[in-house]
Amino acid sequence: MKTAAHPLFFTSLFLLGLFFAACTPKGRQAMNDDQIQENQTAMEKKDPVNESGYFVNSAGDTIYYVNKSDEEWRRELSEEQYRILRHAGTERAFTGMYYDNHDKGIYRCAGCGLPLFSSDAKYDSGSGWPSYYKPIDEKHIVEVPDDSYGMKRIELRCARCGGHLGHVFPDGPKPTGLRYCINSASLSFEKKKEGESEE
Ligand SMILES: [Zn+2]
């Protein structure tokens, strides 16, 4: 019985190796336990459900957390938004509203309206999901280690309402090399008005 376990064990190792080859970030090394712990501690500090009630973004603005009950979210969001934002769902590739949107404007969190991405940082990744190489403000997005489905990924959540947005991968274009892969359902697009400046 003991030896029977070995082939399985090595197969698991091999599959694990394949996975890391495919998904381990180049710029961001896979995190060890200490780093994950550190990241989680940082997360708790930034977590919407903390005591301070707000955080300060890169521009120095005070952003108040949005905390609502599951029932409130269910009432306010569409079924698809609720499933994705509040229960970390994923929309099917090439089905969302924004993966092929080339209009200029701002993408806000569909849960709370916090500005998350600019069309200036949007690019065609071919993935079928809206993709950006950087957020409007890194402090508007919280990164959480995500080991679901046997994968090591970095989940992205809205820093104000905690809504699930998508994941970030290390295969994006310059200058960051990052791909913020976001569900359309997590976003609300605000088209830039004619005559408005680029910034
Ligand atoms: Zn939000």
Boltz pocket constraint, residues with backbone or C-beta under 6 A from the ligand:
constraints:
  - pocket:
      binder: B
      contacts: [[A, 109], [A, 110], [A, 111], [A, 112], [A, 113], [A, 114], [A, 158], [A, 159], [A, 160], [A, 161], [A, 162], [A, 163]]
      max_distance: 6.0
